[in-house]
Amino acid sequence: SIAIHDSGDIYVTVYNGICVFDQAGHEKRTIGSYGSGDGQFKCPSGLFIKGDVMYVADLRNNRIQKLTTGGQFMQKFGQHGSVQGQFNGPLSVIVDQRDRLIVSDSNNHRVVILDQAGTWLLTINGNVSGSHGFQLPYGLALDPQGNIHVSAYGSNTIKVF
């Protein structure tokens, strides 16, 4: 995943952390390391920057981490599982106009919406049959009206909510 800070710095997820590049493509620093501790990652897959805060979907740790763009750990949400408050393969994270976190919880076949404190607000369950279902949600995007667009790898679909 890739995100660009207001300063122009480019943040890119790599296997065990986040590399930060300047606009010319020169590596400035790496944030994080391999592991399960605060500010450590096991396959960060999704990245979203808002102001000086970055949100990282930490795939194999089954959580979302919130850090400053300088790399200081702030908060984490989730653990492995399938009930509310748990993730199984979060792949993407974005923040909407109301500062809610939207997470594609891929292996649970759902998209979840959290507030900034990590409180579970809503589940969009995709593991249903028919035209409303999706499997393995991956990519997330917001349109100007605030609608959530979800690309689902397992069902080869794009759904709008």
Backbone as a printed PyTorch tensor [residue, N CA C, xyz], in Angstrom:
tensor([[[  0.8400,  -1.1700,   0.0000],
         [  0.0000,   0.0000,   0.0000],
         [  0.8910,   1.2420,   0.0000]],

        [[  0.3490,   2.3280,  -0.4240],
         [  1.1090,   3.5720,  -0.5240],
         [  0.2050,   4.7320,  -0.1110]],

        [[  0.8000,   5.7000,   0.5840],
         [  0.0690,   6.9080,   0.9750],
         [  1.0360,   8.0800,   0.9150]],

        [[  0.5090,   9.2520,   0.6290],
         [  1.3480,  10.4450,   0.5070],
         [  0.9220,  11.4520,   1.5660]],

        [[  1.8790,  11.8870,   2.3390],
         [  1.6590,  12.8720,   3.3910],
         [  1.5410,  14.2580,   2.7650]],

        [[  0.9250,  15.1800,   3.4840],
         [  0.7870,  16.5500,   2.9940],
         [  2.1350,  17.1870,   2.6660]],

        [[  3.1990,  16.7460,   3.3140],
         [  4.5450,  17.2730,   3.0710],
         [  5.1160,  16.7980,   1.7340]],

        [[  4.4750,  15.7840,   1.1430],
         [  4.9780,  15.1850,  -0.0870],
         [  5.7260,  13.8930,   0.1490]],

        [[  6.0620,  13.5850,   1.4080],
         [  6.7220,  12.3170,   1.7090],
         [  5.8070,  11.1530,   1.3190]],

        [[  6.4310,  10.0980,   0.8150],
         [  5.7020,   8.9250,   0.3270],
         [  5.9360,   7.7780,   1.3050]],

        [[  4.8520,   7.1880,   1.7900],
         [  4.9020,   6.0850,   2.7480],
         [  4.4780,   4.8070,   2.0280]],

        [[  5.2870,   3.7630,   2.1580],
         [  5.0320,   2.5100,   1.4550],
         [  5.1410,   1.3550,   2.4530]],

        [[  4.1340,   0.4810,   2.4690],
         [  4.2170,  -0.6900,   3.3340],
         [  5.1590,  -1.7050,   2.7050]],

        [[  5.9860,  -2.3120,   3.5520],
         [  6.8710,  -3.4000,   3.1610],
         [  6.6140,  -4.5350,   4.1460]],

        [[  7.2780,  -5.6640,   3.9710],
         [  6.9470,  -6.8530,   4.7560],
         [  6.9340,  -6.6180,   6.2640]],

        [[  7.8690,  -5.8490,   6.7800],
         [  7.9510,  -5.7110,   8.2280],
         [  7.8970,  -4.2700,   8.7020]],

        [[  7.4050,  -3.3640,   7.9030],
         [  7.3310,  -1.9860,   8.3370],
         [  6.8530,  -1.0600,   7.2410]],

        [[  7.2230,   0.1960,   7.3950],
         [  6.8160,   1.2310,   6.4540],
         [  8.0530,   2.0290,   6.0760]],

        [[  8.3330,   2.1150,   4.7920],
         [  9.4550,   2.9120,   4.2940],
         [  8.9270,   4.2890,   3.9100]],

        [[  9.6850,   5.3020,   4.2670],
         [  9.3230,   6.6770,   3.9490],
         [ 10.3390,   7.2110,   2.9510]],

        [[  9.8310,   7.7540,   1.8440],
         [ 10.6650,   8.2990,   0.7810],
         [ 10.3480,   9.7780,   0.6000]],

        [[ 11.3400,  10.5320,   0.1430],
         [ 11.0630,  11.9140,  -0.2180],
         [ 10.4770,  11.9420,  -1.6290]],

        [[ 10.1410,  13.1210,  -2.1050],
         [  9.5050,  13.2400,  -3.4170],
         [ 10.4030,  12.7980,  -4.5550]],

        [[ 11.7030,  12.7940,  -4.3460],
         [ 12.6380,  12.3530,  -5.3770],
         [ 12.8510,  10.8440,  -5.3480]],

        [[ 12.2270,  10.1780,  -4.3770],
         [ 12.3380,   8.7230,  -4.3000],
         [ 13.4750,   8.2190,  -3.4340]],

        [[ 14.1070,   9.1000,  -2.6920],
         [ 15.1880,   8.6910,  -1.7960],
         [ 14.5980,   8.2510,  -0.4530]],

        [[ 15.0620,   7.1010,   0.0270],
         [ 14.5570,   6.5990,   1.3080],
         [ 15.0560,   7.4800,   2.4430]],

        [[ 14.1110,   7.9210,   3.2810],
         [ 14.4370,   8.7750,   4.4110],
         [ 14.5760,   7.9690,   5.7040]],

        [[ 13.6660,   7.0140,   5.8870],
         [ 13.6700,   6.2230,   7.1190],
         [ 12.7090,   5.0470,   6.9620]],

        [[ 12.8140,   4.1190,   7.9020],
         [ 11.8810,   3.0040,   7.9970],
         [ 11.2070,   3.0730,   9.3580]],

        [[  9.9280,   2.8640,   9.3540],
         [  9.1320,   2.8740,  10.5890],
         [  8.7510,   1.4430,  10.9100]],

        [[  8.9910,   1.0430,  12.1510],
         [  8.5830,  -0.2770,  12.6120],
         [  9.6270,  -1.3380,  12.3420]],

        [[  9.2900,  -2.5320,  12.8020],
         [ 10.1210,  -3.7130,  12.6130],
         [  9.2030,  -4.9230,  12.6770]],

        [[  9.7680,  -6.1040,  12.4320],
         [  8.9720,  -7.3240,  12.4610],
         [  8.6550,  -7.7050,  13.9030]],

        [[  7.3870,  -8.0150,  14.1640],
         [  7.0050,  -8.4790,  15.4920],
         [  5.5560,  -8.1820,  15.8120]],

        [[  5.1980,  -8.4310,  17.0650],
         [  3.8190,  -8.2630,  17.5250],
         [  3.6670,  -7.1490,  18.5470]],

        [[  4.7510,  -6.4720,  18.8780],
         [  4.6800,  -5.3910,  19.8560],
         [  4.0780,  -4.1360,  19.2580]],

        [[  3.8750,  -3.1430,  20.1140],
         [  3.3650,  -1.8580,  19.6550],
         [  4.3440,  -1.2460,  18.6580]],

        [[  3.8400,  -0.8340,  17.5000],
         [  4.6790,  -0.2530,  16.4700],
         [  5.4630,  -1.2650,  15.6570]],

        [[  5.2320,  -2.5560,  15.9140],
         [  5.8340,  -3.6120,  15.1060],
         [  4.7650,  -4.1940,  14.1920]],

        [[  5.2110,  -4.8280,  13.1050],
         [  4.2730,  -5.3060,  12.0950],
         [  4.6040,  -6.7160,  11.6430]],

        [[  3.5620,  -7.4170,  11.2380],
         [  3.6920,  -8.6730,  10.5070],
         [  2.8510,  -8.5120,   9.2510]],

        [[  3.5070,  -8.0590,   8.2090],
         [  2.8780,  -7.8680,   6.9060],
         [  1.8360,  -6.7360,   6.9160]],

        [[  2.2960,  -5.5010,   7.0970],
         [  1.3480,  -4.3950,   6.9830],
         [  0.8330,  -4.3110,   5.5520]],

        [[ -0.4710,  -4.2540,   5.4020],
         [ -1.0370,  -4.3310,   4.0550],
         [ -1.7660,  -3.0740,   3.6360]],

        [[ -2.3790,  -2.3840,   4.5520],
         [ -3.1290,  -1.1830,   4.2280],
         [ -2.5750,   0.0030,   4.9800]],

        [[ -2.6420,   1.1750,   4.3600],
         [ -2.0520,   2.3740,   4.9540],
         [ -2.8900,   3.5730,   4.5580]],

        [[ -3.2100,   4.4040,   5.5330],
         [ -3.9650,   5.6270,   5.2630],
         [ -3.3850,   6.7220,   6.1350]],

        [[ -3.1420,   7.8920,   5.5630],
         [ -2.6070,   9.0210,   6.3130],
         [ -3.6180,  10.1490,   6.3090]],

        [[ -3.8470,  10.6950,   7.5070],
         [ -4.7050,  11.8650,   7.6540],
         [ -3.9900,  12.8300,   8.5970]],

        [[ -3.5820,  13.9680,   8.0600],
         [ -2.7930,  14.8990,   8.8570],
         [ -1.4530,  14.2690,   9.2020]],

        [[ -1.1270,  14.2490,  10.4740],
         [  0.1210,  13.6410,  10.9290],
         [ -0.1100,  12.2990,  11.6040]],

        [[ -1.2140,  11.6580,  11.2700],
         [ -1.5460,  10.3460,  11.8310],
         [ -1.6590,   9.3370,  10.6970]],

        [[ -1.0700,   8.1570,  10.9070],
         [ -1.2400,   7.0900,   9.9180],
         [ -1.9010,   5.8920,  10.5740]],

        [[ -2.7150,   5.2360,   9.7830],
         [ -3.4460,   4.0470,  10.1950],
         [ -2.9190,   2.8970,   9.3460]],

        [[ -2.5840,   1.7900,   9.9940],
         [ -1.9760,   0.6720,   9.2930],
         [ -2.7780,  -0.5930,   9.5630]],

        [[ -3.2000,  -1.2680,   8.4860],
         [ -3.8180,  -2.5930,   8.6020],
         [ -2.6700,  -3.5920,   8.7210]],

        [[ -2.5220,  -4.1640,   9.9010],
         [ -1.4250,  -5.0760,  10.2340],
         [ -1.9380,  -6.5050,  10.0400]],

        [[ -1.8000,  -7.0040,   8.8170],
         [ -2.4640,  -8.2280,   8.3510],
         [ -2.2750,  -9.4270,   9.2700]],

        [[ -1.0600,  -9.8260,   9.5240],
         [ -0.8310, -11.0740,  10.2660],
         [ -0.9020, -10.9030,  11.7760]],

        [[ -0.9220,  -9.6640,  12.2570],
         [ -1.1930,  -9.4250,  13.6770],
         [ -2.6810,  -9.1980,  13.9190]],

        [[ -3.4670,  -9.1640,  12.8270],
         [ -4.9230,  -9.0320,  12.9090],
         [ -5.3530,  -7.8310,  13.7360]],

        [[ -4.8070,  -6.6790,  13.3560],
         [ -5.1270,  -5.4600,  14.0920],
         [ -4.9140,  -4.2390,  13.2080]],

        [[ -5.4020,  -3.1220,  13.6870],
         [ -5.1470,  -1.8230,  13.0910],
         [ -4.2710,  -1.0650,  14.0780]],

        [[ -3.1880,  -0.4790,  13.5710],
         [ -2.3380,   0.3390,  14.4210],
         [ -2.4390,   1.7970,  13.9830]],

        [[ -2.4190,   2.6670,  14.9700],
         [ -2.4560,   4.1060,  14.7480],
         [ -1.1210,   4.6650,  15.2540]],

        [[ -0.3960,   5.3460,  14.3570],
         [  0.9050,   5.9100,  14.6900],
         [  0.9890,   7.3390,  14.1630]],

        [[  1.9300,   8.1090,  14.6940],
         [  2.2120,   9.3970,  14.0720],
         [  2.9820,   9.1230,  12.7850]],

        [[  3.0020,  10.0830,  11.8990],
         [  3.7700,   9.8970,  10.6670],
         [  5.2680,   9.8790,  10.9490]],

        [[  5.6590,  10.2780,  12.1470],
         [  7.0480,  10.1520,  12.5670],
         [  7.3770,   8.7710,  13.1060]],

        [[  6.3500,   7.9330,  13.2890],
         [  6.5530,   6.5570,  13.7260],
         [  6.2340,   6.2670,  15.1710]],

        [[  5.7500,   7.2510,  15.9120],
         [  5.4280,   7.0250,  17.3190],
         [  4.0940,   6.2930,  17.4490]],

        [[  4.1100,   5.1690,  18.1580],
         [  2.9030,   4.3860,  18.3800],
         [  1.8900,   5.1950,  19.1820]],

        [[  0.6250,   5.1220,  18.7830],
         [ -0.4430,   5.8120,  19.4850],
         [ -1.4760,   4.8410,  20.0710]],

        [[ -1.9220,   3.8850,  19.2300],
         [ -3.0460,   3.0530,  19.6430],
         [ -3.1340,   1.8450,  18.7310]],

        [[ -3.8070,   0.7910,  19.1990],
         [ -4.0830,  -0.3710,  18.3470],
         [ -5.4860,  -0.8650,  18.6400]],

        [[ -6.0680,  -1.4920,  17.6290],
         [ -7.4200,  -2.0380,  17.7440],
         [ -7.4180,  -3.4440,  17.1880]],

        [[ -8.0610,  -4.3730,  17.8880],
         [ -8.3000,  -5.7060,  17.3580],
         [ -7.3110,  -6.7580,  17.7880]],

        [[ -7.7250,  -7.9730,  17.5340],
         [ -6.9300,  -9.1850,  17.7350],
         [ -7.5480, -10.2460,  16.8380]],

        [[ -6.9250, -11.4310,  16.7710],
         [ -7.4120, -12.4680,  15.8670],
         [ -8.7470, -13.0310,  16.3350]],

        [[ -9.6750, -13.1700,  15.3980],
         [-10.9650, -13.7750,  15.6930],
         [-12.0220, -13.3130,  14.7240]],

        [[-13.2660, -13.6320,  15.0390],
         [-14.3530, -13.3320,  14.1110],
         [-15.5190, -12.5890,  14.7590]],

        [[-15.4400, -12.2970,  16.0320],
         [-16.5200, -11.5640,  16.6820],
         [-16.1810, -10.0800,  16.6950]],

        [[-17.1200,  -9.2800,  17.1600],
         [-16.9180,  -7.8420,  17.2230],
         [-15.6450,  -7.5330,  18.0210]],

        [[-14.8230,  -6.6490,  17.4860],
         [-13.5630,  -6.2980,  18.1340],
         [-12.3910,  -7.1430,  17.6760]],

        [[-12.6480,  -8.1020,  16.7950],
         [-11.5960,  -8.9800,  16.3040],
         [-11.5330,  -8.9210,  14.7800]],

        [[-10.3450,  -9.2250,  14.2490],
         [-10.1250,  -9.2500,  12.8100],
         [ -9.4890, -10.5690,  12.4060]],

        [[ -9.6900, -10.9110,  11.1400],
         [ -9.0240, -12.0680,  10.5590],
         [ -8.5300, -11.6530,   9.1670]],

        [[ -7.3660, -11.0590,   9.1450],
         [ -6.7800, -10.6260,   7.8820],
         [ -7.2320,  -9.2620,   7.4280]],

        [[ -7.0890,  -8.2220,   8.2610],
         [ -7.4540,  -6.8840,   7.7720],
         [ -6.4830,  -6.4390,   6.6830]],

        [[ -7.0280,  -6.0780,   5.5330],
         [ -6.1880,  -5.7430,   4.3790],
         [ -6.0970,  -4.2510,   4.0930]],

        [[ -7.1670,  -3.5290,   4.3140],
         [ -7.1830,  -2.0960,   3.9900],
         [ -7.8250,  -1.3180,   5.1180]],

        [[ -7.4110,  -0.0680,   5.2390],
         [ -8.0270,   0.8460,   6.2020],
         [ -8.0630,   2.2340,   5.5740]],

        [[ -9.1960,   2.9030,   5.7220],
         [ -9.3410,   4.2870,   5.2880],
         [-10.0890,   5.0350,   6.3920]],

        [[-10.0750,   6.3560,   6.3160],
         [-10.7800,   7.1930,   7.2820],
         [-11.7350,   8.0760,   6.4920]],

        [[-13.0000,   8.0940,   6.9190],
         [-13.9890,   8.8770,   6.1780],
         [-14.0580,  10.3180,   6.6850]],

        [[-14.9870,  11.0920,   6.1160],
         [-15.1210,  12.5050,   6.4420],
         [-15.5380,  12.7340,   7.8930]],

        [[-16.1100,  11.7200,   8.5290],
         [-16.5260,  11.8290,   9.9380],
         [-15.4790,  11.2390,  10.8810]],

        [[-14.2690,  10.9960,  10.3680],
         [-13.1460,  10.4400,  11.1310],
         [-13.3920,   9.0190,  11.6210]],

        [[-14.2510,   8.2880,  10.9410],
         [-14.4540,   6.8830,  11.2690],
         [-13.4660,   6.0410,  10.4810]],

        [[-12.9550,   4.9870,  11.1070],
         [-12.0590,   4.0520,  10.4330],
         [-12.9050,   2.9930,   9.7380]],

        [[-12.5760,   2.7210,   8.4900],
         [-13.2710,   1.6970,   7.7150],
         [-12.2250,   0.6530,   7.3540]],

        [[-12.4930,  -0.6040,   7.7160],
         [-11.5100,  -1.6770,   7.5890],
         [-12.0920,  -2.8190,   6.7710]],

        [[-11.3330,  -3.3000,   5.7820],
         [-11.7430,  -4.5210,   5.0800],
         [-11.1580,  -5.7050,   5.8640]],

        [[-12.0310,  -6.4330,   6.5280],
         [-11.6630,  -7.5980,   7.3450],
         [-11.8290,  -8.8230,   6.4590]],

        [[-10.8320,  -9.0590,   5.6480],
         [-10.9440,  -9.9430,   4.4970],
         [-11.4150, -11.3560,   4.8070]],

        [[-10.7160, -12.0530,   5.6830],
         [-11.0650, -13.4580,   5.9250],
         [-12.3460, -13.6430,   6.7320]],

        [[-12.8680, -12.5670,   7.3000],
         [-14.1900, -12.6130,   7.9280],
         [-15.2750, -12.1490,   6.9540]],

        [[-14.8890, -11.8230,   5.7260],
         [-15.8250, -11.4370,   4.6580],
         [-16.7350, -10.2940,   5.0920]],

        [[-16.0890,  -9.2490,   5.6400],
         [-16.8830,  -8.1140,   6.1030],
         [-16.0460,  -6.8420,   6.0560]],

        [[-16.7510,  -5.7390,   6.1350],
         [-16.1400,  -4.4310,   6.3020],
         [-16.6600,  -3.9030,   7.6320]],

        [[-15.7720,  -3.3610,   8.4380],
         [-16.1820,  -2.8490,   9.7390],
         [-15.8690,  -1.3660,   9.8330]],

        [[-16.6860,  -0.6810,  10.6150],
         [-16.5070,   0.7530,  10.8420],
         [-16.3090,   0.9670,  12.3340]],

        [[-15.2320,   1.6910,  12.6580],
         [-14.8570,   1.9680,  14.0440],
         [-14.7630,   3.4740,  14.2470]],

        [[-14.9420,   3.9110,  15.4960],
         [-14.6430,   5.3060,  15.7810],
         [-13.1600,   5.4400,  16.1100]],

        [[-12.7050,   6.6410,  16.3880],
         [-11.2870,   6.8850,  16.6290],
         [-10.7680,   6.2180,  17.9000]],

        [[-11.6570,   5.8370,  18.7980],
         [-11.2500,   5.1260,  20.0150],
         [-11.2180,   3.6190,  19.7960]],

        [[-11.6140,   3.1800,  18.6040],
         [-11.6350,   1.7490,  18.3070],
         [-12.9440,   1.0730,  18.6320]],

        [[-13.9590,   1.8520,  18.9980],
         [-15.2740,   1.2960,  19.2930],
         [-15.9350,   0.8550,  17.9980]],

        [[-16.4440,  -0.3740,  17.9940],
         [-17.0900,  -0.9730,  16.8340],
         [-18.4300,  -0.2950,  16.6240]],

        [[-18.6200,   0.3190,  15.4680],
         [-19.8600,   1.0280,  15.1810],
         [-20.7990,   0.2510,  14.2690]],

        [[-20.2230,  -0.4280,  13.2670],
         [-21.0670,  -1.0590,  12.2520],
         [-20.2970,  -2.1610,  11.5510]],

        [[-21.0030,  -3.2150,  11.1870],
         [-20.4450,  -4.2840,  10.3690],
         [-21.2330,  -4.3560,   9.0710]],

        [[-20.5340,  -4.3560,   7.9610],
         [-21.1510,  -4.6160,   6.6590],
         [-20.7470,  -6.0390,   6.3220]],

        [[-21.6740,  -6.9490,   6.4730],
         [-21.3820,  -8.3750,   6.3240],
         [-21.5350,  -8.7720,   4.8710]],

        [[-20.4470,  -9.2090,   4.2880],
         [-20.4810,  -9.5770,   2.8840],
         [-20.6870, -11.0430,   2.6350]],

        [[-20.6300, -11.8600,   3.6520],
         [-20.7080, -13.3030,   3.4730],
         [-22.1730, -13.7510,   3.4120]],

        [[-22.8740, -13.1830,   2.4540],
         [-24.2740, -13.5300,   2.2300],
         [-24.4500, -13.8620,   0.7620]],

        [[-25.4620, -14.6170,   0.4660],
         [-25.6830, -14.9960,  -0.9340],
         [-26.4430, -13.9080,  -1.6680]],

        [[-26.4630, -14.0180,  -2.9530],
         [-27.2050, -13.0730,  -3.7710],
         [-26.3710, -11.8680,  -4.1640]],

        [[-27.0390, -10.8550,  -4.6620],
         [-26.3540,  -9.7000,  -5.2300],
         [-25.7130,  -8.8060,  -4.1750]],

        [[-26.0630,  -8.9830,  -2.9010],
         [-25.5010,  -8.1270,  -1.8600],
         [-24.2280,  -8.6940,  -1.2490]],

        [[-23.8660,  -9.9290,  -1.5640],
         [-22.7290, -10.5730,  -0.9270],
         [-21.4050, -10.2430,  -1.5800]],

        [[-20.3510, -10.4150,  -0.8010],
         [-19.0040, -10.3470,  -1.3410],
         [-18.1080, -11.2240,  -0.4780]],

        [[-17.0210, -11.6660,  -1.0930],
         [-16.0700, -12.5150,  -0.3920],
         [-14.6840, -11.8970,  -0.4850]],

        [[-13.9350, -11.9880,   0.5940],
         [-12.5710, -11.4780,   0.6780],
         [-12.4770, -10.0100,   0.2640]],

        [[-13.1490,  -9.1180,   0.9950],
         [-13.0340,  -7.6950,   0.6550],
         [-11.5890,  -7.2460,   0.7700]],

        [[-11.1720,  -6.4490,  -0.1760],
         [ -9.7710,  -6.0300,  -0.2450],
         [ -9.6620,  -4.5090,  -0.2330]],

        [[ -9.8650,  -3.9080,  -1.3780],
         [ -9.6660,  -2.4660,  -1.5010],
         [-10.8620,  -1.6630,  -1.0310]],

        [[-10.5570,  -0.4740,  -0.5060],
         [-11.5910,   0.4470,  -0.0330],
         [-11.3410,   1.8290,  -0.6180]],

        [[-12.4240,   2.5260,  -0.9450],
         [-12.3190,   3.9080,  -1.4040],
         [-13.5990,   4.6340,  -1.0340]],

        [[-13.4800,   5.9320,  -0.9010],
         [-14.6420,   6.7880,  -0.6420],
         [-14.8640,   7.6980,  -1.8330]],

        [[-16.1250,   7.8810,  -2.2140],
         [-16.4050,   8.8490,  -3.2630],
         [-16.7400,  10.1950,  -2.6030]],

        [[-16.8990,  11.2620,  -3.3880],
         [-17.1550,  12.5830,  -2.8050],
         [-18.4270,  12.6580,  -1.9530]],

        [[-19.3650,  11.7600,  -2.1770],
         [-20.5890,  11.7460,  -1.3870],
         [-20.4390,  10.9590,  -0.0850]],

        [[-19.2860,  10.3310,   0.1270],
         [-19.0560,   9.5660,   1.3460],
         [-19.4460,   8.1030,   1.2430]],

        [[-19.8190,   7.6400,   0.0610],
         [-20.1440,   6.2300,  -0.1210],
         [-18.8700,   5.3970,  -0.0680]],

        [[-18.9890,   4.2090,   0.5180],
         [-17.8520,   3.3020,   0.6350],
         [-17.8670,   2.3460,  -0.5470]],

        [[-16.7660,   2.2960,  -1.2890],
         [-16.6040,   1.3570,  -2.3950],
         [-15.6870,   0.2410,  -1.9230]],

        [[-16.1340,  -0.9940,  -2.1210],
         [-15.3910,  -2.1660,  -1.6530],
         [-15.1150,  -3.0680,  -2.8410]],

        [[-13.8280,  -3.3670,  -3.0720],
         [-13.5050,  -4.3800,  -4.0750],
         [-13.3170,  -5.7030,  -3.3380]],

        [[-13.9400,  -6.7310,  -3.8700],
         [-13.8930,  -8.0520,  -3.2270],
         [-13.1770,  -9.0230,  -4.1380]],

        [[-12.0310,  -9.4690,  -3.6890],
         [-11.1780, -10.3700,  -4.4700],
         [-11.8490, -11.7100,  -4.7100]],

        [[-12.4790, -12.2680,  -3.6740],
         [-13.0500, -13.6030,  -3.7760],
         [-14.2850, -13.7190,  -4.6360]],

        [[-15.0150, -12.6110,  -4.7960],
         [-16.2330, -12.6570,  -5.6070],
         [-16.1150, -11.7980,  -6.8610]],

        [[-14.9430, -11.2120,  -7.1200],
         [-14.7150, -10.3900,  -8.3060],
         [-15.7790,  -9.3340,  -8.4780]],

        [[-16.0430,  -8.6170,  -7.3850],
         [-17.0960,  -7.6060,  -7.4090],
         [-16.6120,  -6.3080,  -6.8000]],

        [[-17.3280,  -5.2500,  -7.0980],
         [-17.1820,  -3.9710,  -6.4190],
         [-18.5740,  -3.6220,  -5.8970]],

        [[-18.6680,  -3.3630,  -4.6170],
         [-19.9350,  -3.0080,  -3.9920],
         [-19.8430,  -1.5950,  -3.4400]],

        [[-20.9590,  -0.8830,  -3.4290],
         [-21.0290,   0.4710,  -2.9210],
         [-22.0410,   0.5030,  -1.7840]],

        [[-21.6260,   1.0930,  -0.6590],
         [-22.5020,   1.1970,   0.5150],
         [-22.5690,   2.6300,   0.9910]]])
